[in-house]
Every structure is written in C-alpha cells, then in structure tokens.
Amino acid sequence: MEIVEKIHDIFLEEAKKSPILMSDLASMERYISESYTGRSLIELLQNADDACASKLIIKEIRKQVYLVANNGRTFDERDLEALCRSGASTKHRKNNTIGYRGIGFKSVVNYSNIVHLYSGDIKATFSKMLTQKEIPEAENVPLIRIPHNFEGNEYIKYIYEYLRNEYTTIFIFEVNNNCLLDEIEMFDSSCMLFLRNIKEIIFDSKSRENVFLTRNNQIEDNIKMVQLIGTEDNQNWLVYNDSKNNVTDIAFKYYDNETVMARENEAVFHSFMPTNNRVNIPLKINGDFSTDPSRTKIVLDTETTDTINNVVELFGKIIEPIWQKKTDIYGIINILGQASLDPLRTIKGNTISDILVEKIIKKSQNIVLLNNINLGGVFLQPQWMTNDDFKIICEINDIVGIGNELELDIKGIMKFAKLIGVHILNIDIILNTMAKNVLSKETRIGVLSEIINRSRLGLEKSTLYNFNNANIISFESGVKSLNDYDCKELVEESFNLAVIEKVDSKSFVEQFYKKMGINYAFKFNDECEDSYKKNNLDLGVKRISKASNVKKWRSVEENTIEILRGFDEIANVLDVAAQNVGYDIEVITKDGTHKYFEVKSVDNIGAPFSMTNNEFSAAVQYKEKYYLAIVNQSDNYIEICFISDPINSLNMTKRVTKWEWYCNSYDGNYTKYIV
C-alpha cells in the first residue's frame, strides 16, 4: 500500500468514528492559524531549515497559486504522519532544529484552500472539499489532517522543472487571499541571520523578484561575519557563537569596519526566528528560548532561564579577553555600554531583557572588579583630571584606572564601567597624592572646584584635613598647600578665573576663600580690553600621508580628530573634551611632544568666535603648543583653520557675559576637505 493511502485510511477511520472530533480539530486548526498570523512564511522557512535545505524559493506560477520549494531532506512516512497530527513532530528540542511542536505548518490555513505536496515518495493533496466528501456527517473539517492522493497534475510541469533544478520538496498552495504575498513584501532578511542551513531565499512573483543571500566568513573559532544580501542596505553582523552550546549566539551590527548600534526594531531576542521581545542593548541575541505557540513571545520557564545563563556566559567569554588584553578590535564594549534597565521594573516586574542585563552587569563586575580585588581598587578618571595626572595617581596608589587613554583602546569603556558600578576616583585618594606631588594646573583647578562644590553641603573632617595638606592652589609665588600658606599672597589671577568659571559662581568661590582664609583679589574690571599682536600661523605639518576619514555625519570635533590623525608627524590623538580642561583634543607627536587643540565651530571661516576663561588659561599655560581649530562643516566639505599660541597671535577682547575672550578676525593654516 502507498504511504499516502496508508495514512489516509488511518486518519479517515478515526474521523468516521468521531465526526465531532473532526469539527473540534478544524476549530483548533483555525485558532492555530490565527495565532500564527503574519508568520506563515517564517514557518515555511523554518521547516526548510530543519530539513537541512540551503535554498528556498517561493514562485507565483499563476494568479493565487504559489510554488514553494526547498532542496532539503525529503519527506518520509513519519514526517507525513507528523504533519497530519496536531502537536506531533519528528523534531525534538535541543536537536539542532528550530521547530519541535508540530503545529506551525498549520498556519497555512490562513491563506490556502488546497495544498499539494511532492517530496520523494510522498505525493499528496490536502483539501477540505475532498475531506468533506468522505466525511459528510462532520459539520466542519480541518485542511491539514487527511492526506489524499495527489490531485495537482495541472502543476506537474512546474514541479518537474524544479526537481530538475535539484529541489527536493515542493509545495503548491492554492490561496484565497493576499496574506502570503503581504508577508513576502514585509520579509525581514534578519530572519536568516541565525538559520543553520538556509543561505538563499528567492521570492518570484508577477510584480517583483527578490533574492536574499547570506555569506558567512569565519573570523575565529567562535566568531563569524554574516552578510545579509538583498536588502536596500546590505547588512553585516558580527556573530559570536558558544562552541559548547551551539544554539547560543550574540550578533553585533557591523558597518564601516566597526560595530554600530542596532536600531530599536532590530534589537530583539531570537528563538532562531525574531520574537517581539526587545533587548535593551543595541544588538541581537539568539538562543533556545521557550516561546508561546506563535513563537513571537518568550515564556520565562526553566529552559528560558538556562538559555539566559548560557547567553551571560557567552558575554563573559567576550568581555574577559577584552579586559585582560586592554584592546577591543571590534568595538564590543561601546555597544554593551548602551545597555539599560527599565527604571519601573520594581513596579512592573522584570522583563526578559532586565533579567539578562542584570546578570550581564554581575558577570562583568566579577571580571573587572573581583579580578583586581588585591590591588588598590578600580576607579574611573574624573572628567576634570588630565591623563598624565590620572596615570600618576593610579601608579602611586596601585590602582587599576579606567580613563581616557584606555578609552582609546577600548571605546566606550568608561560608560560601560559606570554601568557595572565602577566609581570615580575618590577625592581623598587624590588629595593624599597631592600632599607630596604637584599635579598639572588643569587637575588642580578641577580638584579645587570639586572641593568648593562639595563644601556647600559640608566637608568631611578627613577630606578637609587632606585638602589642607594638598598642593592645590597657584599663588603668586607658586603652588602651595594651605598648611604652607602665609595668608598674604594672592591667588594667581588666571588660576582664579578658571576656578570661578568651573564652579560657575563667583560668590561661592569668594565664600570658600573667606572661610579658608585665602587672600584673593580680582585685578580685572568689566571694561578692560587687551590687544595682542596678530600674525600668520602655521601648524608645522604640511603633508597628509593618507586620506582623512572625514564623514559628514560625524560631529565637528570627531572630524577634526580624524583630520589630525592624518598628519604624518602625529602619533596619537586623544579626545579629552569631556574633561573640561580648556581644550578638546590632546595630540602626541612622534617625537613625544604634546599639543593641545580647542575646536571652535563657526558658520564660515572668518566669523568671530569666543574663548572661555578655562580655555584662555590653558592657552596661557601651553603657549605655542596650544592651538585653536576654527572649523566650518557642511554636508559637502569641512574647512579648518589652525591657530597656534592664540594669546600672542590674535586680537582679543575680554567681554563680560559669562567671562569669555572674543576674537573677530584671525589668520591661520587653512585647509578645505571634501566630505
């Protein structure tokens, strides 16, 4: 007896014994199909992948008739029987297959009246009309229950054509609406990202033809680059896989040779196929999560909890070598630093994403903090502290420092460190170090400003004691601690101005000086003007050895950094804008010289600009090593004029708004870059 006839007779006999059961099965089939609305195409794709197919094609062969073919394993008797039964499947969880419930295929009821199957020795037709004729006493019958002998001979030429082209399993769907076509139009190529076998999908309809491809490039044992081809913007994803648990993956979007943040609608959990559960990190996560029957919503159970733990372990394997080697070639940490927790989770309850992020934070703490428990601790660099001073303090106190220099090698490490609970360098550690060391003017200005701001709410006795011992303030005769101060000298003017600007309150500074017995005076008046000579400037670097990586979507500061990196004589470029030290960029030349650049954005080169007191103070200190970068950036080009030693090179006027130095004309080393 033929396989189809055998299974037909078994299910027909069951149906005749209980026509009411058939009606119930029809209702259940309808419910299942409605649960899978919009997911029928994904189910066809999933089934093809589970059959180890590498190709899937959906072709409109005539109006409202679609051929769906794959080149995977052909159907056998067990497969056909599982297809007919509700909730039955030959696939098993943790058996390297996506589906395992045995109900997904029934979603085709959404759009199909008749389904023909042609695969190996199985040639069958599913039809409600044919089933109803055989069980007339049943009020309603399901579509996918009783297989009938193949009735699709009118499509045989198409079937033979695809069999000759090495397709092995072919479905013919006679449809009654545009649901399948709508799903094709809305197809998201990221559905292919975590498939194990499918590498090519072809949609061929009367109106359009789309070909979607994946290309895998194995970079390391557990890292591969997956290219999704066929969308308007072909996407690249850097995918980490757990070699011990092959169904756990973390995918980072990749563009222009670095990882970038996935869009909100892209950052979702996948249970092989995308779910509706958002990930509060701009990346994708795939694993053997339990889901509801439609596979669109993750269910929190033991299996899901185990999968979350597997994902966390994989994150740990990614983070630990980055931290140990202090380098991040793919920019992973910058993406992880964007992780967030729902602030209302204590009220609404933890989502799957909240649970995951909390565990990632704990795992990262174990890697970053506990591995350094025998040292002086792990601390973040304060914004106002220079890189050199931070390095000195860390070395003296045996501290593991996370600061701007590490940020160059591990982009985003400072934000990530804050996320996992790393604290900013303790003020008392700084003060104790300054008792025996004179740090830079920028750092001392930052320390004094920090102390003045804290004093508003009162200082701890230990902090006040340490402050009195620390060499912080620039007096007219030099830097001294308050214990060595004779109460007669005045605070040096540029130091004073910079502190006032940083605290953003002259009265608060005066109150603190009075309380501490510090003699101060403000020698300037509101209407004074200082004139300086004006001449042509030269950066001292003429030739660019490589094309600058200037992009119109970058900020003015970022593009200036890229331009500086293109100069032959420059070895390293540091972004220090967040430190508020009077300049945005610190440059180290190949001979070890440090130069300091403040970026000023203007509407056109020649337009006036202003300097803050903090910037003015830094320019006074660094003289010819201090540069202004006057920048005009448009969608098509970027113009930049470098001005060295602006204090002695420009005509500037001191204006009283919030103290600033104003310049309405200048010359410099001008260059225009096309973007």
Secondary structure, 3 states (H helix, E strand, C coil): CCHHHHHHHHHHHHHHHCHHHHHHHHHHHHHHHHHCCCCHHHHHHHHHHHCCCCEEEEEEEECCEEEEEECCCCCCHHHHHHHHCCCCCCCCCCCCCCCCCCCHHHHHHHCEEEEEEEECCEEEEEEHHHHHHHCCCCCCCCCCCCCEECCCHHHHHHHHHHHHCCCCEEEEEEECCCHHHHHHHCCCHHHHCCCCCCCEEEEECCCCEEEEEEEEEEEECCEEEEEEECCCCCEEEEEEECCCCCCCEEEEEEECCEECCCCCCCCEEECCCEEEEECCCCCEEECCCCECCCCCCECCCHHHHHHHHHHHHHHHHHHHHHHHHCCCCCCHHHHHCCCCCCCCHHHHCCCHHHHHHHHHHHHHHHHHCHHHCCCCCEEECCCCCCHHHHHHHHHHCCCEEECHHHHHHCCCHHHHHHHCCCEECCHHHHHHHHCCCCCCHHHHHHHHHHHHHHHCCCCCHHHHHHHHHCCCEEECCEEECHHHCCCCCCECHHHHHHHHHHHCCHHHHHHHHHHHCCCCCCCCCCCCCCCCCCCCCCCCCCCECCCCCCCCCCCHHHHHHHHHHCECCEEEEEECHHHCCCCCEEEEECCCCEEEEEEEECCCCCCCEEEEHHHHHHHHHHHHHEEEEEEEECCCEEEEEEEECHHHHCCCEEECCCCEEEECCCCCEEEEEEC
